[in-house]
Amino acid sequence: MEVTIQSTSKIVELDGVLARVWEGTTSTGIPVHCFITRIAVNNDENQEQFQQELTKCRTPSADIQAFPLRLIL
């Protein structure tokens, strides 16, 4: 499976751990919501560029704004 996701500004708590909500689609167009607690790149990559890109967050969609946490697996 291939998924393309974008970071949003929404942060939720899952089992005591903070997670940023990312939204995107699968390669076949199915909408997905991801709850990312950690993300990293290899040391030989451009860390500064990665940090700059990581701070760019979009406003979450209405679906995410009203997403019931009880539905998170």
GUFI-482182 format. One record per residue (C-alpha): y, x, z; residue in three letters. Coordinates in nm, 4 decimals. Last residue first. Example, Ala and Ser with C-alpha at 12.3 -4.5 7.8 and 13.67 -1.06 7.14 Angstrom:
REM residues 2
-0.1060, 1.3670, 0.7140, ser
-0.4500, 1.2300, 0.7800, ala
//
This chain:
REM residues 73
0.1855, -0.7617, 1.6541, leu
0.5375, -0.9040, 1.6670, ile
0.5414, -1.2857, 1.6609, leu
0.6444, -1.3195, 2.0274, arg
0.9604, -1.1258, 1.9442, leu
1.1017, -1.4283, 1.7628, pro
1.3085, -1.3103, 1.4636, phe
1.6475, -1.4868, 1.4640, ala
1.8602, -1.1863, 1.3629, gln
1.5710, -1.0561, 1.1547, ile
1.5579, -1.3613, 0.9281, asp
1.9393, -1.3704, 0.9089, ala
1.9283, -1.0262, 0.7518, ser
2.0081, -0.7144, 0.9518, pro
2.3423, -0.5410, 0.8934, thr
2.2874, -0.2086, 0.7216, arg
2.2320, 0.1247, 0.8871, cys
2.3528, 0.4695, 0.7818, lys
2.2870, 0.7001, 1.0797, thr
1.9552, 0.8132, 0.9309, leu
2.1226, 0.9374, 0.6135, glu
2.3431, 1.1774, 0.8084, gln
2.0491, 1.2951, 1.0217, gln
1.8379, 1.3578, 0.7091, phe
2.1169, 1.5593, 0.5462, gln
2.1429, 1.7762, 0.8580, glu
1.7666, 1.8235, 0.8789, gln
1.7364, 1.9485, 0.5187, asn
1.3590, 1.9946, 0.4961, glu
1.1706, 2.3047, 0.6169, asp
1.1302, 2.1560, 0.9651, asn
0.9320, 1.8615, 0.8291, asn
1.0884, 1.5191, 0.8715, val
1.0910, 1.2781, 1.1643, ala
1.0866, 0.9090, 1.2572, ile
1.0155, 0.7423, 1.5904, arg
1.0122, 0.3886, 1.7330, thr
1.0154, 0.2012, 1.4037, ile
0.9674, -0.1765, 1.4001, phe
0.9026, -0.2775, 1.0416, cys
0.9859, -0.6100, 0.8774, his
0.8281, -0.6939, 0.5434, val
0.9143, -0.8986, 0.2322, pro
0.6379, -0.9147, -0.0323, ile
0.7652, -0.7779, -0.3635, gly
0.4481, -0.6278, -0.5127, thr
0.5432, -0.2714, -0.4154, ser
0.5930, -0.3991, -0.0615, thr
0.9372, -0.5029, 0.0498, thr
1.1994, -0.4003, 0.3001, gly
1.3518, -0.4372, 0.6414, glu
1.3787, -0.1854, 0.9254, trp
1.4159, -0.2848, 1.2896, val
1.4879, 0.0003, 1.5296, arg
1.2461, 0.0250, 1.8200, ala
1.3089, 0.0737, 2.1912, leu
0.9963, 0.1088, 2.4037, val
0.9205, -0.1064, 2.7099, gly
0.6410, -0.3018, 2.5429, asp
0.8626, -0.3630, 2.2412, leu
1.2399, -0.3520, 2.2941, glu
1.4572, -0.4400, 1.9968, val
1.7232, -0.2543, 1.7972, ile
1.9142, -0.4126, 1.5090, lys
2.1471, -0.1887, 1.3040, ser
1.9190, -0.1998, 1.0038, thr
1.7235, 0.0781, 0.8330, ser
1.5939, 0.0173, 0.4845, gln
1.2293, -0.0062, 0.3759, ile
1.0180, 0.0534, 0.0647, thr
0.6487, -0.0144, 0.1191, val
0.3497, 0.1163, -0.0771, glu
0.0000, 0.0000, 0.0000, met
//
